[in-house]
Each structure stands twice: as C-alpha cells, then as structure tokens.
Amino acid sequence: MERSLSERLQQATIQLAAAQERERTAAEQYMQASSKTASLESKLSSVTKERASLASRLEAEEGRRAEAEASREAAASRAERAR
C-alpha cells in the first residue's frame, strides 16, 4: 500500500513537472506572439499614415495636372482663334 502511494506521488510529481513545462512554453510563446503583434500593429499604423500622405499628394498632383491641362487647352484655343 505504501509503495503504491509512493508510486502515485512520483507519477503525480512527474505530471506536475510536465504541466509546468507546458505552461512555461505556452507563456513564452504568448509573449513572443504578443511582441510580434505589437510590432506589426506599429508597422501597420506607419504604413497607413504613409498611404494617407501619398493619397493626399496624388490628389494634389492630379489637381495640378488638371489645371495644367485646362491651361494648355485654353492657350491652344486662343492660339487657334488668333489665326
């Protein structure tokens, strides 16, 4: 009987150690994933800001292009009428 209790205690101790190792590994993996997530969120924020800036610059450039095109067409029209 005493031997059986000792064996059960030893088995429970082994299982506890294995469970603690799994918990430590899971906590480590969580920390790594959490760190990577924070890094990716930071990069996403940066890229989103850059995208908005580029979209704004593109819109401004398209406006200038449209103004230049309208100016060119007006000059061509005046030149045609002057002939």
N, C-alpha and C positions, 0 to 999 in steps of 0.2 A: 504494500500500500504506500509506504513512504517513498519507495523508488518510483512508483507511478506518479506521485505528486511532484517529485523532483524532475522527472522527465517532462511533465506537463508545464512546470515552471520554466524549464530550459526552453521548451518549444515556444512558450508564450514570450519569453525574452528574445528569442530569435525573430519571431514575428514582429515584435515591437521594434526591434532594430531595423528590420526591413521596411516597416511602415514609416519610421522616422527618416530613413534614407530617401524613400519615395517622396515624402513631404518636403525634404530639403531640396531635392531635384526639381520638384514642381515649383517651389518658391523661387528657385534660381531661374527657371525657365520663364516664370511670370515676370520677374524683374527685367530679364533681357527683352521680352516682348514689350513690356511697358516702356522701356527706354527706346526701343526701336519705334514704337508708336508715336512717342513724343517727338522724336527726330523727324519722322515722316510728316507729322502734323505741322511742324515748323516749316519744313520744306514746302508743303502744300500751301501754307499761308504766303510764303515768299513768292512762289510761282503764281498764285492767284493775284497778288499785288502787281507783279510784273506783267501779267496778262492784261490786267485793267489798264495799266500805264501804256502798254503797247496798243491796246484798242483805242485809247484816247488819242495817242499820237497818230494812229492810222486814220482816225476820223478827221483830225485836223489836216493831215496831208491830203485826204480826199477832198476836203473843203477848198484847200488852196489849189488843187488840181482843177476842180470845177470852176473856180474863179478865173484861173489862167486860161482855161478852155473858153469860157464865156468872153473873156477879154480878147482872145485871139480871134474868135468868131466875129466879134464886134469890129475889130480892126480890119478883118478881111471883108466884111460887109461895107465898111466905109470906103475901103480901097476900091471895091467893085463899083460903088456908086460914083466915085470920083473919076472913073474912066470915061 
